[in-house]
Every structure is written in structure tokens, then in C-alpha cells.
Amino acid sequence: MSTHTVQTTSHLPLTIEPRNPGMDLDLSWVRSVQANTSSIERRAKTLPGRRSVKKDYQAAWLLRAIECIDLTTLSGDDTAERVRRLCAKARAPLRDDLKDALGISSLHTGAICVYHDMIETAVDALAGSGIPVAAVSTGFPAGLSPFHLRVAEIEESVKVGAAEIDIVISRRHVLAGDWQALYDEMRAFRAACGDAHVKAILATGELGTLRNVARASLICMMAGADFIKTSTGKESVNATLPVALVMIRAIRDYHERTGFRVGYKPAGGISKAKDALVYLALMKDELGDRWLQPDLFRFGASSLLNDIERQLEHHVTGAYSAGYRHALA
């Protein structure tokens, strides 16, 4: 086996930025936001070919991608044992021989993401690791349960140890252009989270237009979202590059106007290492290196880690292993 040493620094997924406190709703700013769909789609088509990293550089980028994964299980047949196995994988996402060959001493994923019922199991399994537990909430994935129950669900998840809450917005507010209602909803969710960080899931595949995506992104940031996230993973259309470009530029505009950095989480359908590299390159191009840290960027994924591990094994050994050798659970 050949030896490859990749210089990398492990970054704990701890927020070192001041939290986004939000701001008063500025409807004039919201209504001024437009999206040139043809231009955005044309730019998105060029993204996979614009940045190409090879060999040790590619391995280093893939290690960074691992640090930014919210390793997720959101199945109706989840069991405590499955969640414990996933947590073990989050603690040790690469085999020791691969870590040794790559010259890294420690590595773990950005977080574990589960339903409310599995929070305590995950918190216990991750004790002492520094890996936060994220919980989906507010009637995930549709977000159609009674409002007071959605708020109560957040509070219960925080109470049992969730450090991050992935909420879903009411799509109808966006489709109806009721920006005040969306703002008020998001503010209530942010307040219910307390010290836990909140990721606002826009369910972009159900918002109709890229302009709606841009405006919903801005509203959620105005209301205090720590992250904006593309999808629940349950929609027919999840993370796409045009949507990513729109949301990332909304984050950039918000930072330029307020000085606060908001994180970004593409989720749903990102399962290949090459896709992860495209998203990392896009973040670097549009927002800069600071957004390549796990406190400001996450992948919502369940199978992405499998392919990254497989690609890293190829980098070390020169041969591809069968995908089933890298199963998560």
C-alpha cells in the first residue's frame, strides 16, 4: 500500500461566529429581490467543470467534506441500534488504516441528524465526542401540524439534548407571498430553540420559483435562522445547483448588509463524492474559505460518506472497493 500524507486540520463543529440575531422585517428589501432564472441555470451548468482537484488535493477536500456531513437517518423503521451504529460511524468515519495512510489523527462528521424519538439515544452514544445531535422538528417533513404543537416539539427536542434543530417552514406562506406570516413563524421557532441552533428548511422543490427561494431565504435570515437548508430530502426535487447558487448569494447579501454570517446546508440527493466537491468549490467561489468550516456549511446526507470513503480508499490503494464494504449500518 502506498502512503499519502494529506495536510488537514480537524475542525470541531462548534460555532465561533456571533449568532445571527435577525432583524426587523424589511419588506422593501424582500420585494426588491429578483432571480434571473436563465442566467442562474446557465451559471449552474458550468459549475461541475469550473473547478477540478486531483490527487492529494482532492483527498484533502474530501476529508473536509466528511467534517461537514450531518450524518442522517430519518426512516420510519429507525431503531436505537441503528442510531448507535450511525453514531459510531460519525465518531470514526474512516478506517484506521486509511487515516494512517492519509496522515490524519482525528476526524469526525459535523453532526448526527435524527427524529425526536432518537435524540436521547444519539446524545448518549456521542457523549464526549463533541459531535452535536440535530433533530428534525415542526411536523417534519410537511410542517402541517398545529402551530402550538410545532413550537412544543422544538422545546421538547431541546430539553432532551438536541443542540441543533432543523425546522420546516410553511410553504403556503411563500406561495401566497405572505412574508409577514413566514417571518413571524420563523421568529417563534428561533425563540423556541433557545441556545440550540436553528436550520430553516425551505423545501425549495415546492416553492415554485427561484425568486421565491431567494425571498424565503432572506426572510428566514431576517428572522434569525443560523442556517438555511434546501430540502427535507422527502420532496420530489431536493438540492440542485441553481437553488444552491440563489441561496448562497442571499447569504452573501445578508452578510454584506448586516455583518452576520449564516450557514448553508444542501440536503437530499447528494450521494456522490464528486457532487460534494462541486458544492465545496461553489462555497469557496461565492462566499470564501470561511464558509468551508462545519459551523457554516453542512451536507444533509445518509449515503454520501460511503462514496467518499470509497474514493479515499482508491486514492490510497489505487483500487476501488465494493460499495457494500462501506455500509453505514
C-alpha positions as CSV (number, residue, x, y, z in Angstrom):
1,M,0.0,0.0,0.0
2,S,1.4,3.4,-0.9
3,T,1.4,6.1,1.6
4,H,-0.1,9.5,1.0
5,T,0.1,12.3,3.6
6,V,-2.6,14.9,3.3
7,Q,-2.2,18.1,5.4
8,T,-5.5,18.8,7.0
9,T,-6.7,20.3,10.3
10,S,-9.7,18.8,12.0
11,H,-12.3,21.5,12.9
12,L,-14.9,20.8,15.6
13,P,-18.4,21.8,14.5
14,L,-18.6,24.5,17.2
15,T,-19.9,27.9,16.2
16,I,-17.3,30.6,16.8
17,E,-19.3,33.3,14.9
18,P,-21.7,35.5,16.7
19,R,-25.2,34.0,16.2
20,N,-27.4,35.7,13.7
21,P,-29.8,37.7,15.9
22,G,-32.1,38.5,13.0
23,M,-33.5,42.0,12.2
24,D,-36.8,43.7,11.7
25,L,-38.7,42.6,8.7
26,D,-37.7,44.8,5.7
27,L,-40.3,44.2,3.1
28,S,-38.8,46.7,0.7
29,W,-35.6,44.7,0.6
30,V,-37.6,41.4,0.2
31,R,-39.7,42.8,-2.7
32,S,-36.6,44.1,-4.4
33,V,-35.1,40.6,-4.6
34,Q,-35.3,39.1,-8.1
35,A,-33.9,36.0,-9.8
36,N,-32.9,35.7,-13.4
37,T,-33.7,32.0,-13.9
38,S,-32.0,31.6,-17.3
39,S,-28.8,33.3,-16.1
40,I,-28.7,31.2,-12.9
41,E,-29.3,28.0,-14.7
42,R,-26.6,28.8,-17.3
43,R,-24.1,29.6,-14.5
44,A,-25.1,26.4,-12.6
45,K,-24.4,24.2,-15.7
46,T,-20.8,25.4,-15.8
47,L,-20.1,24.7,-12.1
48,P,-19.1,21.0,-12.3
49,G,-16.4,21.8,-14.9
50,R,-15.0,25.0,-13.4
51,R,-13.0,23.6,-10.5
52,S,-11.2,20.3,-10.7
53,V,-9.0,19.0,-7.9
54,K,-6.9,15.9,-8.2
55,K,-4.8,13.5,-6.1
56,D,-3.8,14.8,-2.6
57,Y,-5.7,18.0,-3.1
58,Q,-8.9,16.0,-3.8
59,A,-8.3,13.8,-0.8
60,A,-8.0,16.9,1.4
61,W,-11.2,18.4,0.1
62,L,-13.0,15.1,0.6
63,L,-11.8,15.0,4.2
64,R,-13.2,18.5,4.7
65,A,-16.5,17.2,3.2
66,I,-16.6,14.5,5.9
67,E,-16.2,17.1,8.6
68,C,-19.2,18.9,7.1
69,I,-21.7,16.0,6.9
70,D,-24.8,15.9,9.0
71,L,-25.0,12.1,9.0
72,T,-28.7,11.4,8.9
73,T,-31.2,8.7,9.4
74,L,-34.9,9.7,9.1
75,S,-36.7,6.4,8.4
76,G,-39.9,5.1,9.8
77,D,-38.1,1.9,10.8
78,D,-35.2,3.6,12.7
79,T,-34.2,1.6,15.8
80,A,-32.0,2.6,18.7
81,E,-29.4,0.1,17.5
82,R,-29.3,1.6,14.0
83,V,-28.8,5.1,15.5
84,R,-26.0,3.8,17.8
85,R,-24.2,2.3,14.7
86,L,-24.6,5.6,12.9
87,C,-23.1,7.5,15.8
88,A,-20.2,5.1,15.9
89,K,-19.7,5.9,12.2
90,A,-19.8,9.6,12.9
91,R,-17.1,9.2,15.5
92,A,-14.9,7.1,13.2
93,P,-15.9,7.8,9.6
94,L,-12.7,6.3,8.1
95,R,-10.9,3.1,8.9
96,D,-7.8,3.4,10.9
97,D,-5.6,2.2,8.1
98,L,-6.9,4.9,5.7
99,K,-6.4,7.6,8.4
100,D,-2.9,6.4,8.9
101,A,-2.1,6.4,5.2
102,L,-3.6,9.9,4.8
103,G,-1.6,11.2,7.8
104,I,-4.6,12.3,9.9
105,S,-5.1,11.7,13.6
106,S,-8.7,12.6,14.2
107,L,-11.8,13.0,12.1
108,H,-15.5,13.0,12.7
109,T,-18.6,14.2,11.0
110,G,-20.3,17.5,11.6
111,A,-23.4,16.2,13.4
112,I,-25.9,13.4,13.6
113,C,-29.5,14.2,12.5
114,V,-32.4,12.1,13.8
115,Y,-36.1,12.3,14.6
116,H,-37.1,13.4,18.1
117,D,-37.5,9.9,19.5
118,M,-33.9,9.1,18.8
119,I,-32.3,12.2,20.4
120,E,-31.5,10.7,23.7
121,T,-30.1,7.5,22.1
122,A,-27.8,9.7,19.9
123,V,-26.8,12.0,22.7
124,D,-25.8,9.0,24.9
125,A,-23.9,7.4,22.0
126,L,-22.0,10.6,21.2
127,A,-21.1,11.5,24.8
128,G,-17.6,13.1,25.0
129,S,-17.2,13.2,21.2
130,G,-18.0,16.9,20.6
131,I,-20.4,15.9,17.9
132,P,-23.8,17.6,18.2
133,V,-27.1,16.0,17.7
134,A,-29.5,17.7,15.3
135,A,-33.2,16.9,15.3
136,V,-35.8,17.5,12.6
137,S,-38.8,19.2,14.0
138,T,-42.0,21.3,13.4
139,G,-44.0,18.5,11.9
140,F,-41.2,17.3,9.6
141,P,-41.4,16.9,6.6
142,A,-44.7,18.6,5.7
143,G,-44.8,21.1,8.5
144,L,-48.6,21.0,8.7
145,S,-49.3,20.1,12.3
146,P,-50.9,22.7,14.6
147,F,-48.6,25.6,15.2
148,H,-48.5,25.3,19.0
149,L,-47.5,21.6,18.6
150,R,-44.7,22.6,16.2
151,V,-43.3,25.0,18.8
152,A,-43.7,22.5,21.6
153,E,-41.9,19.9,19.5
154,I,-38.9,22.2,19.3
155,E,-38.9,22.8,23.0
156,E,-39.1,19.1,23.8
157,S,-36.2,18.3,21.5
158,V,-34.0,20.9,23.1
159,K,-35.0,19.7,26.5
160,V,-33.6,16.2,25.8
161,G,-30.4,17.3,24.3
162,A,-30.7,18.4,20.7
163,A,-28.0,21.1,20.0
164,E,-29.4,21.9,16.6
165,I,-33.0,22.0,15.3
166,D,-33.9,21.5,11.6
167,I,-37.3,23.2,11.2
168,V,-39.5,23.2,8.1
169,I,-41.3,26.4,7.1
170,S,-44.9,26.6,5.9
171,R,-44.6,26.6,2.1
172,R,-48.0,28.2,1.8
173,H,-46.7,31.4,3.2
174,V,-44.1,31.6,0.4
175,L,-46.5,30.6,-2.3
176,A,-49.1,33.2,-1.1
177,G,-46.4,35.9,-0.7
178,D,-47.3,36.3,3.0
179,W,-43.9,37.3,4.1
180,Q,-45.1,38.7,7.5
181,A,-46.5,35.3,8.4
182,L,-43.3,33.5,7.4
183,Y,-41.2,36.0,9.4
184,D,-43.4,35.6,12.5
185,E,-43.4,31.8,12.2
186,M,-39.6,31.7,11.9
187,R,-39.1,34.1,14.8
188,A,-41.3,31.9,17.0
189,F,-39.3,28.8,16.0
190,R,-36.0,30.7,16.7
191,A,-37.2,31.7,20.2
192,A,-38.3,28.2,21.0
193,C,-34.8,26.9,20.1
194,G,-33.2,29.0,22.8
195,D,-29.4,28.2,22.7
196,A,-29.9,25.4,20.2
197,H,-29.1,26.5,16.6
198,V,-31.8,26.5,14.1
199,K,-31.6,25.4,10.5
200,A,-34.6,26.6,8.4
201,I,-35.6,24.0,5.7
202,L,-37.1,25.8,2.8
203,A,-38.3,22.7,0.8
204,T,-37.1,24.6,-2.3
205,G,-38.6,22.0,-4.6
206,E,-42.0,23.1,-3.5
207,L,-41.6,26.9,-3.7
208,G,-42.4,27.3,-7.4
209,T,-39.7,29.8,-8.5
210,L,-36.1,30.7,-7.8
211,R,-37.3,34.2,-6.8
212,N,-39.4,32.6,-4.1
213,V,-36.4,30.7,-3.0
214,A,-34.4,33.9,-2.8
215,R,-37.1,35.8,-0.9
216,A,-37.8,32.9,1.5
217,S,-34.0,32.6,2.2
218,L,-33.9,36.3,3.1
219,I,-37.0,36.2,5.3
220,C,-35.6,33.3,7.3
221,M,-32.3,35.0,7.9
222,M,-34.1,38.2,8.9
223,A,-36.0,36.1,11.5
224,G,-32.8,34.8,13.0
225,A,-32.0,31.5,11.2
226,D,-28.5,30.2,11.9
227,F,-28.6,28.1,8.7
228,I,-30.8,27.9,5.7
229,K,-31.3,24.5,4.2
230,T,-32.6,23.4,0.8
231,S,-34.8,20.4,1.5
232,T,-36.2,17.8,3.8
233,G,-35.0,15.0,1.4
234,K,-38.6,13.9,1.1
235,E,-39.6,16.2,-1.8
236,S,-39.5,15.0,-5.4
237,V,-36.9,17.7,-6.1
238,N,-34.2,18.3,-3.5
239,A,-30.9,20.1,-3.6
240,T,-29.9,21.5,-7.0
241,L,-27.1,23.7,-8.1
242,P,-29.4,26.6,-9.3
243,V,-31.1,26.6,-5.9
244,A,-27.7,26.5,-4.2
245,L,-26.5,29.5,-6.2
246,V,-29.6,31.5,-5.2
247,M,-29.4,30.7,-1.5
248,I,-25.7,31.2,-1.3
249,R,-26.0,34.7,-2.9
250,A,-28.8,35.5,-0.5
251,I,-26.4,34.6,2.4
252,R,-23.7,36.8,0.9
253,D,-26.1,39.7,0.5
254,Y,-27.3,39.3,4.1
255,H,-23.7,39.2,5.4
256,E,-22.8,42.3,3.4
257,R,-25.7,44.3,4.8
258,T,-25.7,43.0,8.4
259,G,-22.3,41.7,9.1
260,F,-23.6,38.3,10.3
261,R,-22.7,35.0,8.7
262,V,-25.4,32.5,8.1
263,G,-24.7,28.8,7.3
264,Y,-25.8,26.8,4.3
265,K,-27.0,23.2,4.2
266,P,-27.8,21.4,0.9
267,A,-29.7,18.2,1.6
268,G,-31.4,15.5,-0.4
269,G,-29.9,13.7,-3.4
270,I,-26.2,14.4,-2.6
271,S,-24.7,10.9,-2.6
272,K,-21.5,11.1,-4.6
273,A,-18.1,12.4,-3.7
274,K,-17.9,14.4,-7.0
275,D,-21.1,16.2,-6.1
276,A,-19.6,17.2,-2.7
277,L,-16.6,18.6,-4.4
278,V,-18.8,20.8,-6.6
279,Y,-20.7,22.2,-3.6
280,L,-17.4,22.9,-1.7
281,A,-16.0,24.7,-4.8
282,L,-19.2,26.7,-5.1
283,M,-19.0,27.8,-1.5
284,K,-15.4,28.8,-1.9
285,D,-16.1,30.8,-5.1
286,E,-19.1,32.6,-3.8
287,L,-18.5,33.0,-0.1
288,G,-14.8,32.3,0.6
289,D,-12.9,30.0,2.8
290,R,-14.6,30.9,6.0
291,W,-17.8,29.1,4.7
292,L,-15.9,25.9,4.3
293,Q,-16.0,25.2,8.0
294,P,-18.6,22.9,9.6
295,D,-20.1,25.8,11.7
296,L,-21.2,27.4,8.4
297,F,-21.6,24.6,6.0
298,R,-23.1,21.1,6.2
299,F,-24.3,18.4,3.9
300,G,-27.5,16.7,4.8
301,A,-26.7,13.1,3.7
302,S,-27.0,9.5,4.6
303,S,-25.0,7.7,1.8
304,L,-22.5,10.4,0.8
305,L,-20.0,9.2,3.4
306,N,-20.0,5.7,1.8
307,D,-18.8,7.1,-1.6
308,I,-16.3,9.5,0.0
309,E,-14.7,6.6,1.9
310,R,-14.6,4.6,-1.2
311,Q,-12.9,7.4,-3.2
312,L,-10.3,7.9,-0.4
313,E,-9.6,4.1,-0.4
314,H,-8.9,4.4,-4.1
315,H,-6.6,7.4,-3.5
316,V,-4.6,5.3,-1.0
317,T,-4.6,1.9,-2.7
318,G,-5.2,2.6,-6.4
319,A,-8.2,0.2,-6.4
320,Y,-11.9,0.7,-5.9
321,S,-13.6,-1.5,-3.3
322,A,-17.2,-2.7,-3.5
323,G,-19.7,-0.2,-2.2
324,Y,-21.1,-2.7,0.3
325,R,-17.8,-2.7,2.2
326,H,-18.6,0.8,3.4
327,A,-22.1,0.4,4.7
328,L,-23.2,2.8,7.4
329,A,-25.5,0.4,9.3
